[in-house]
Amino acid sequence: RQDDLFYAQMTVKETLMFAARLRLPRSVPLALKEAKVDALLDQLSLTKAADTKVGDAKLRGISGGERKRLSIACELIGDPSVLFLDEPTSGLDSFQAERLVEVLGDLARKHGKTVVMVIHQPSQKVFESFDDLLLVSEGRVCSSGPVAGVKGFFKKGGMPVPSGTSAQ
C-alpha cells in the first residue's frame, strides 16, 4: 500500500499510544509509554495536533505532513537505529517536504538515527540537506558519497550541472 493505515476516529496521541502498547513489551510501565509518546510528539512537531483526529476521506483530520510525521513516529516507538523511508515527501507541498526532511535530519544529527530515503525529485533545498547520496540509474549505482561530490561527477561525465538546480 502507498497510504498509511490509521484509525480515522483516533487522535494523533491515541494513535501513538496504540502503537506503543502494541510494540513495547508489557514490562514497560504505562507511564513510560506515555512519556515516550509525549517525547515523540515533541520531537516530530506533532504536539499541536496531539488531540486532533487523524481523519480520512470522509472525516477532516490532520494535514498530509502531519500524517507522514505520525507514520514516522509510529515506527520510532520501537527505537530503531535505522529508518528506511520510500518517498517520504511524495504528496507533500514544498514547505511540508522541506519540514519533513528537516525533522528527519534532526533525528540523524541529534538522536543518532541513520536515515535512508528514496526521493526521486527533491527540490534544491531538500537536496542540499542531504549528507550523502547514492545515485542509481536503471538499477545500477552511478555515484555514491558526499552530496558535495555529485557536481564533480556530472562535470567529469561531460554534463555540467546548471546553476540553480538540485546538485549545486
C-alpha positions in Angstrom: 0.0 0.0 0.0 1.0 3.6 -0.6 -1.0 5.0 2.2 -0.6 4.6 5.9 -3.5 2.9 7.7 -4.7 4.7 10.7 -8.0 4.7 12.6 -9.7 7.9 11.4 -11.6 8.4 14.7 -8.5 8.2 16.9 -6.4 11.3 17.8 -2.7 11.6 17.0 -1.8 10.9 20.6 -4.2 7.9 20.8 -2.7 6.5 17.7 0.8 6.7 19.1 -0.3 5.2 22.4 -1.9 2.4 20.5 1.4 1.8 18.7 3.3 2.0 22.0 1.0 -0.6 23.6 1.4 -3.0 20.6 5.2 -2.6 20.1 6.6 -2.1 23.5 6.9 -5.0 25.9 4.3 -5.4 28.7 7.1 -5.0 31.2 7.3 -1.3 30.2 5.1 0.7 32.5 2.2 2.7 31.0 3.8 5.9 32.4 7.0 5.2 30.4 5.0 4.5 27.3 3.1 7.8 27.7 6.4 9.6 28.3 7.8 8.1 25.1 4.7 9.2 23.2 5.0 12.7 24.5 8.7 12.9 23.6 7.9 11.7 20.0 5.1 14.2 19.7 7.6 16.9 20.6 10.4 15.5 18.5 8.3 15.3 15.3 6.4 18.6 15.9 3.1 16.9 16.5 2.3 18.5 19.9 -0.2 21.0 18.5 -2.0 18.1 16.6 -1.9 15.7 19.5 -5.7 16.0 20.2 -6.7 16.2 16.6 -8.4 13.2 15.0 -6.3 11.6 12.3 -9.2 11.7 9.8 -9.7 10.2 6.4 -11.5 10.9 3.1 -14.8 11.4 5.0 -13.6 13.0 8.2 -11.4 16.0 8.2 -8.3 15.5 10.2 -4.6 16.2 10.3 -2.6 17.5 7.3 -0.6 15.4 4.9 2.7 16.5 6.5 1.3 15.6 10.0 0.2 12.2 8.7 3.7 11.5 7.3 5.3 12.6 10.7 2.7 10.4 12.6 3.7 7.4 10.4 7.4 8.0 11.2 6.6 8.5 14.9 4.7 5.1 15.0 7.9 3.5 13.6 10.1 5.3 16.1 8.1 3.8 19.1 10.4 0.8 18.9 13.5 3.0 18.9 15.1 1.6 15.7 18.7 2.7 14.9 18.0 2.8 11.2 15.0 4.2 9.3 14.3 3.3 5.7 11.8 5.6 4.0 10.4 5.2 0.5 9.3 8.5 -1.0 8.5 10.2 2.4 7.9 13.6 0.7 5.6 12.4 -2.1 2.2 14.1 -2.0 3.6 17.0 0.1 3.9 20.6 -0.9 7.4 22.0 -1.0 7.1 23.6 2.5 5.9 20.3 4.1 8.5 18.3 2.2 11.3 20.6 3.5 9.9 20.5 7.0 9.8 16.7 7.0 13.3 16.3 5.7 14.5 18.8 8.4 12.8 16.6 11.0 14.5 13.5 9.6 17.8 15.3 9.6 17.3 16.2 13.3 16.7 12.5 14.0 20.0 11.7 12.4 22.1 14.5 13.9 20.5 14.9 17.4 19.3 11.4 18.1 21.9 9.2 16.4 19.5 7.6 13.9 20.6 6.5 10.4 18.0 7.8 7.9 18.0 6.2 4.4 15.5 7.8 2.0 14.5 7.2 -1.6 13.5 10.5 -3.1 13.1 10.8 -6.9 12.8 14.5 -7.5 13.9 16.5 -4.4 13.8 20.3 -4.5 17.1 22.1 -4.4 16.6 22.9 -0.7 15.8 19.3 0.2 18.7 18.0 -1.9 21.1 20.4 -0.1 20.1 19.0 3.2 21.4 15.5 2.4 24.7 14.3 3.8 25.4 11.5 1.4 23.9 10.5 -1.9 23.6 7.1 -3.7 22.7 7.9 -7.3 21.1 5.0 -9.1 20.1 4.8 -12.8 18.4 1.7 -14.3 19.3 -0.3 -11.2 23.0 0.5 -11.3 24.9 2.6 -8.9 26.3 5.7 -10.8 27.8 7.6 -7.9 28.0 7.4 -4.1 29.4 9.6 -1.4 29.0 13.1 0.0 26.5 15.3 -1.8 29.2 17.8 -2.5 30.8 15.3 -4.9 27.9 14.9 -7.2 28.6 18.1 -9.1 32.1 16.9 -10.0 30.6 13.5 -11.0 28.4 15.1 -13.6 31.1 17.6 -14.8 33.5 14.7 -15.3 30.9 12.9 -17.3 30.5 15.9 -19.6 27.3 17.0 -18.1 28.0 20.2 -16.1 25.2 21.0 -13.6 23.3 24.2 -14.5 23.2 26.8 -11.7 20.0 26.8 -9.6 19.5 23.0 -9.8 19.5 20.5 -7.0 23.1 19.4 -7.5 24.5 22.9 -6.9 
